[in-house]
Amino acid sequence: MATASSTWTPVEARSWRDTLKITRTGIFSVFFILIGLWILLSAPQNIAGDASTLLTFDRTGQQGISVPTVPFAVVVALLYVAGGIVGLLSTPRLSRIKFIWLLVNGLLIIPTVLIIIAAGGRTNIVVMLQESLRLATPIVLGALAGIWCERSGVVNIAIEGMMLTGAALGFVSYTLLLQSGLGLSNEWAQFLAVIIAVLSGGLMAVLHAWLSITFKTNQIVSGTVINILAIGLTSYLRLEVLVNAEAARATLQTVQIPLLKDIPVMGDVFFTGKPIFYGMFMLLLVTHVVLYYTRWGLRTRAVGENPHAADTLGVNVQRNRWINVIIGGLIAGLAGAWFSLETSGAFDDQMTAGRGFIALAAMIFGKWTPIGAFGGGLLFGFSDALGQRFQFLGVPVPPQFLQMVPYFVTLVVLAGLIGKSSAPKADGIPYEKS
């Protein structure tokens, strides 16, 4: 009589790491719970019960919507706590609700901060939007520069150096043109200076392409070298040319688009700006159209994803990468001109202050797409404007900490996107023709 033998499979013990598995949703949920509890405990004690915040939407800042500060803060705090608790629940059926609730909580951060900080006073939403877009301009341009490079498979962390070079050479050339005796008007000198700034960014891009594409140097190392070179070169130019020169501090003039500038709210925000500000929107549109609706864009995306397949189909991979890297450098040079020629009317050492690296974060935030990068740039521009608004409203926080706001937002955004954003498959890999 045959006896059936049963097989025994040992049950694998669960690791404590599995039991205490931490997810991004859980992290954000805990964050909102803590923020909600903090608002509930502190707002009623530190803000007068009858205090209101006037949100204004016109140029004069006199008319707007009055929001009771404490009731608004309490409602938002309860939403934060409830949304955080829902986010911690592991029921699959609640996944969509969790996402929507946490998204709403995130969107409420902006009005909540503005209303609470300006309790008993007023805050102009139009001015805030204007500043956010203005400060987002170099970040969006830098992100577009990165997209042109990385979509073709070349990592470009040298955006910071290209921007710094553009800022320096643009202002140096502007100063020398005014002192040259050629009789150039201020407007023509500024125009030529912007062109030189753009070309100087392109020149740095040529160096990056030469090292990383032709000589197949590690692209991170090449970008780092260019950043260091830019710091030394621009410091030398400032000492040799600008320190003893009588440089004018004029900036590019504001341009108002007729008729469109009279649209309520939108006219002040989008149609009253300076040339590079408008150029950012034009380049955003051009980049999107070229990447997704032209043959060149299709080839660029193919080279960035699978250069060997693109080469098999007759695409010149090296030429494509060279051209795209140079285009990226030209855009980065324009971003540099924003600092010295459009905003400050001067040049200081390392005045780009890491905006090139924030632009890379905006590019990653936007998943290597122009529209997404614009959203990322706007987020960082708003965080920068928020830090400045805090100083204006007299928030009792050291200004150095307020200046850290955009960099802190960069850390939070990148931490939330690690593993969720995928770069082009051939990004950073030198191409070897088989």
C-alpha positions in Angstrom: 0.0 0.0 0.0 1.5 3.2 -1.2 1.5 6.1 1.2 1.2 9.6 -0.3 3.9 11.8 1.1 3.0 15.4 1.7 5.6 18.1 1.1 6.1 20.8 3.7 7.1 24.3 2.6 8.6 26.4 5.4 6.9 29.8 5.8 9.4 32.5 5.3 9.6 34.8 8.2 8.6 38.4 7.6 11.3 40.9 8.0 10.8 43.9 10.3 11.5 46.0 7.3 8.4 44.6 5.6 6.3 45.2 8.6 7.5 48.8 8.9 7.6 49.4 5.2 7.6 53.2 4.5 5.9 54.6 1.5 5.9 58.1 0.0 2.2 58.3 0.6 2.7 57.4 4.2 5.4 60.1 4.6 3.2 62.8 3.1 0.3 61.6 5.2 2.3 61.9 8.5 3.6 65.3 7.3 0.0 66.6 6.8 -1.1 65.2 10.1 1.7 67.0 11.9 1.1 70.3 10.1 -2.6 70.1 10.7 -2.1 69.5 14.5 0.4 72.3 14.6 -2.0 74.7 13.0 -4.9 73.6 15.3 -2.8 74.2 18.4 -1.0 77.4 17.4 -3.3 79.4 15.1 -6.1 80.2 17.7 -3.5 81.2 20.3 -1.3 83.4 18.0 -3.9 85.0 15.8 -6.7 87.3 17.0 -10.1 85.6 16.7 -11.6 88.4 14.6 -8.5 88.8 12.3 -9.1 88.7 8.6 -6.8 88.6 5.6 -7.7 90.7 2.5 -6.8 88.9 -0.7 -6.5 91.5 -3.4 -6.5 90.9 -7.2 -6.1 94.4 -8.7 -3.2 96.7 -9.3 -4.1 99.1 -6.5 -4.4 96.3 -3.9 -7.5 98.0 -2.3 -10.3 95.7 -3.3 -10.5 92.0 -2.7 -11.9 89.1 -0.7 -11.8 89.2 3.1 -11.1 85.8 4.6 -11.5 85.1 8.4 -8.1 83.9 9.3 -8.7 81.6 12.3 -11.8 79.8 10.9 -10.0 79.2 7.6 -6.9 77.9 9.3 -9.0 75.5 11.5 -10.9 74.1 8.5 -7.6 73.5 6.6 -6.0 71.9 9.6 -8.9 69.5 9.9 -8.7 68.6 6.2 -4.9 68.0 6.7 -5.4 65.7 9.7 -8.3 63.8 8.1 -6.5 63.5 4.7 -3.4 62.3 6.5 -5.4 59.6 8.4 -7.0 58.4 5.1 -3.6 58.4 3.5 -2.3 56.0 6.2 -5.1 53.5 5.6 -4.0 50.5 3.5 -7.4 49.7 1.9 -6.9 49.4 -1.9 -10.4 50.8 -2.5 -9.3 54.1 -1.0 -6.3 54.6 -3.3 -7.9 57.1 -5.6 -9.5 59.0 -2.7 -6.2 59.1 -0.9 -4.4 60.5 -3.9 -7.1 63.2 -4.5 -7.2 64.2 -0.8 -3.5 64.5 -0.5 -3.4 66.4 -3.8 -6.0 68.9 -2.5 -4.0 69.2 0.8 -0.9 70.0 -1.2 -2.7 72.7 -3.3 -4.1 74.3 -0.1 -0.6 74.9 1.2 -0.2 78.1 -1.0 -3.3 80.0 0.0 -3.1 78.7 3.6 0.5 80.1 4.1 -0.4 83.4 2.5 -3.6 83.9 4.5 -2.1 82.9 7.9 1.1 84.9 7.4 -0.8 88.1 6.4 -3.4 87.8 9.2 -4.9 91.1 9.9 -3.4 92.6 6.8 -3.5 92.1 3.1 -1.7 90.2 0.4 -1.8 90.9 -3.3 -2.3 87.7 -5.3 -1.4 89.4 -8.6 1.9 90.6 -7.4 2.6 87.1 -5.9 1.9 85.5 -9.3 4.0 88.1 -11.1 6.9 87.5 -8.8 6.5 83.7 -9.1 6.6 83.8 -12.9 9.5 86.3 -13.0 11.6 84.2 -10.6 10.7 81.0 -12.5 12.1 82.4 -15.7 15.7 81.3 -15.4 14.7 78.0 -13.8 12.3 77.2 -16.7 15.0 78.2 -19.3 17.6 76.1 -17.5 15.2 73.1 -17.5 14.5 73.5 -21.2 18.3 73.6 -21.8 18.6 70.3 -19.9 15.7 68.8 -21.8 17.4 69.5 -25.2 20.6 67.8 -24.0 19.2 64.9 -22.0 16.5 64.0 -24.6 19.3 63.2 -26.9 21.2 61.2 -24.3 23.7 63.7 -22.9 23.6 64.6 -19.2 24.2 68.3 -18.6 24.9 69.3 -15.1 26.9 72.2 -16.5 23.7 74.4 -16.9 24.8 76.3 -13.8 28.2 77.1 -15.4 26.6 78.1 -18.7 24.2 80.4 -17.0 26.9 82.0 -14.9 29.1 82.5 -18.0 26.1 84.1 -19.9 25.5 86.4 -17.0 29.1 87.5 -16.8 29.9 87.9 -20.5 26.6 89.5 -21.1 27.1 92.3 -18.6 30.8 92.7 -19.4 30.0 93.1 -23.1 27.2 95.6 -22.2 29.7 97.7 -20.2 32.4 97.6 -22.8 29.9 98.5 -25.6 28.8 101.6 -23.7 32.4 102.6 -23.2 33.5 101.8 -26.7 32.7 105.2 -28.3 30.6 103.6 -31.0 27.7 105.8 -30.1 25.4 102.9 -29.3 22.2 103.6 -27.5 21.5 101.8 -24.2 18.9 99.7 -25.9 21.2 98.5 -28.7 24.0 97.8 -26.2 21.6 95.7 -24.1 20.4 93.8 -27.2 23.9 93.0 -28.4 24.9 92.0 -24.8 22.0 89.5 -24.7 23.2 88.0 -28.0 26.7 87.7 -26.6 25.4 86.1 -23.4 23.5 83.5 -25.5 26.6 82.8 -27.6 28.8 82.4 -24.5 26.4 79.8 -23.1 26.7 78.0 -26.5 30.5 78.2 -26.3 30.5 76.4 -23.0 28.1 73.9 -24.5 30.6 73.3 -27.3 33.2 72.4 -24.7 30.8 70.1 -23.0 29.9 68.4 -26.3 33.6 68.1 -27.3 34.5 66.4 -24.0 31.4 64.2 -23.5 30.5 63.3 -27.1 33.7 63.3 -29.1 36.1 62.2 -26.4 33.4 60.2 -24.4 34.5 61.7 -21.1 32.2 61.0 -18.2 29.4 63.5 -18.6 29.1 64.3 -14.9 32.8 65.0 -14.7 32.7 67.2 -17.8 29.8 69.2 -16.4 31.6 69.6 -13.1 34.7 70.9 -14.8 32.7 73.5 -16.8 31.0 74.7 -13.6 34.3 75.1 -11.8 35.8 76.8 -14.9 32.9 79.2 -15.1 33.4 80.3 -11.5 37.0 81.1 -12.0 36.5 82.7 -15.4 33.7 85.0 -14.4 35.4 86.0 -11.2 38.5 87.0 -13.2 36.3 89.0 -15.7 34.6 90.9 -12.8 37.9 91.8 -11.2 39.6 92.8 -14.5 36.8 94.6 -16.2 34.0 95.6 -13.9 35.6 96.6 -10.6 37.2 99.7 -12.1 34.6 100.3 -14.8 31.8 102.8 -14.5 29.1 100.3 -15.4 25.5 101.4 -15.8 22.9 99.6 -13.7 20.1 99.8 -16.3 18.0 96.7 -17.0 16.0 95.6 -19.9 12.8 97.7 -20.2 9.3 96.4 -19.4 7.2 95.6 -22.4 3.4 95.8 -22.2 1.5 94.0 -24.9 -1.3 96.3 -26.2 -4.9 95.2 -25.5 -3.8 92.0 -23.8 -2.3 94.0 -20.9 -5.8 95.3 -20.0 -7.2 91.8 -19.2 -8.1 91.7 -15.5 -5.5 89.8 -13.5 -4.1 87.9 -16.5 -2.9 91.1 -18.2 -0.7 92.1 -15.3 0.6 88.6 -14.8 1.3 87.4 -18.4 1.4 90.4 -20.6 3.4 92.9 -18.6 7.0 91.7 -18.5 10.5 92.0 -19.9 11.9 90.5 -23.1 13.6 87.4 -21.6 10.4 86.7 -19.6 8.5 86.6 -22.9 11.3 84.6 -24.5 10.8 81.9 -21.9 7.2 81.3 -23.1 8.3 81.3 -26.7 11.1 78.8 -26.1 8.7 76.7 -24.1 6.3 76.5 -27.0 9.1 75.9 -29.6 10.7 73.2 -27.5 7.4 71.4 -27.1 6.5 71.6 -30.8 9.9 70.6 -32.0 10.2 67.6 -29.7 6.8 66.1 -30.4 5.7 67.4 -33.8 8.8 67.5 -36.0 11.1 64.9 -37.5 14.1 66.4 -35.6 12.2 65.9 -32.3 11.4 62.3 -33.2 15.1 61.6 -34.1 16.2 63.3 -30.9 13.9 61.2 -28.7 15.0 58.1 -30.6 18.7 58.9 -30.0 18.0 59.4 -26.3 16.2 56.1 -25.9 18.0 53.8 -28.3 20.9 55.3 -30.3 21.9 52.0 -31.9 18.4 51.6 -33.4 18.4 55.2 -34.5 21.8 54.8 -36.1 20.5 51.7 -38.0 17.7 53.8 -39.4 20.2 56.4 -40.7 20.2 59.0 -37.9 23.6 60.5 -37.3 23.7 60.1 -33.5 26.8 62.2 -32.9 25.6 65.1 -35.0 22.2 65.0 -33.3 23.7 65.1 -29.9 26.2 67.9 -30.8 23.4 70.1 -32.1 21.1 69.5 -29.2 23.8 70.2 -26.6 24.7 73.5 -28.3 21.0 74.5 -28.4 20.8 73.7 -24.7 23.8 75.9 -24.1 22.4 78.8 -26.0 19.2 78.6 -23.9 21.2 78.4 -20.7 23.2 81.5 -21.8 19.9 83.4 -22.2 18.9 82.3 -18.7 22.2 83.8 -17.5 21.4 87.1 -19.2 18.2 87.2 -17.1 20.3 87.6 -13.9 22.6 90.4 -15.0 20.8 92.2 -17.8 17.1 91.9 -17.1 16.9 91.8 -13.3 19.9 93.4 -11.4 21.7 95.5 -14.0 25.0 94.2 -12.5 27.2 91.2 -12.1 28.3 89.6 -8.9 30.4 86.4 -8.3 28.2 83.3 -8.5 25.1 85.4 -8.8 23.2 82.4 -10.3 23.2 80.9 -6.8 22.6 77.3 -7.8 19.6 78.1 -10.0 21.1 75.8 -12.7 20.8 72.8 -10.3 17.3 73.8 -9.3 16.6 73.8 -13.1 17.7 70.2 -13.2 15.3 69.4 -10.4 12.5 71.1 -12.4 13.4 69.0 -15.4 13.2 65.8 -13.3 9.9 67.1 -11.7 8.5 67.5 -15.2 9.7 64.1 -16.3 11.8 65.5 -19.1 8.9 67.2 -20.8 8.7 71.0 -21.5 5.2 71.5 -20.0 6.1 69.5 -16.9 9.4 71.4 -16.6 7.4 74.7 -16.7 5.3 73.4 -13.8 8.4 72.5 -11.9 10.0 75.9 -12.6 6.8 77.7 -11.5 6.8 75.7 -8.2 10.3 76.7 -7.4 9.7 80.3 -8.5 6.7 80.4 -6.2 8.8 79.1 -3.3 11.4 81.8 -4.0 8.7 84.5 -4.1 7.2 83.1 -0.9 10.5 83.5 0.9 10.7 87.1 -0.2 7.1 87.7 0.8 7.9 86.3 4.3 10.6 88.9 4.6 8.3 91.7 3.4 5.6 90.7 5.9 8.1 90.7 8.7 7.9 87.0 9.6 10.2 86.5 12.7 12.5 84.1 11.0 16.2 84.9 10.1 16.4 86.0 6.4 19.0 83.3 5.8 16.4 80.6 6.6 13.9 82.2 4.3 16.4 82.2 1.4 16.7 78.5 1.9 13.0 77.9 1.0 13.5 77.1 -2.7 16.4 74.7 -1.9 14.3 73.0 0.7 11.4 72.6 -1.8 14.0 71.1 -4.2 14.9 68.4 -1.7 11.3 67.6 -0.9 10.3 67.3 -4.5 13.3 65.2 -5.5 12.7 62.9 -2.5 9.1 62.4 -3.6 10.1 61.7 -7.2 13.0 59.3 -6.7 12.0 56.1 -8.5 9.0 57.7 -10.2 10.7 59.6 -12.9 12.5 57.7 -15.6 15.2 59.5 -17.7 15.8 58.6 -21.3 17.3 55.1 -21.4 20.5 56.2 -23.1 21.0 59.3 -21.0 24.6 59.7 -19.9 25.9 56.7 -22.0 28.5 57.6 -24.6 27.6 56.2 -28.0 30.0 53.7 -29.5 29.2 53.0 -33.2 29.0 49.2 -33.7 
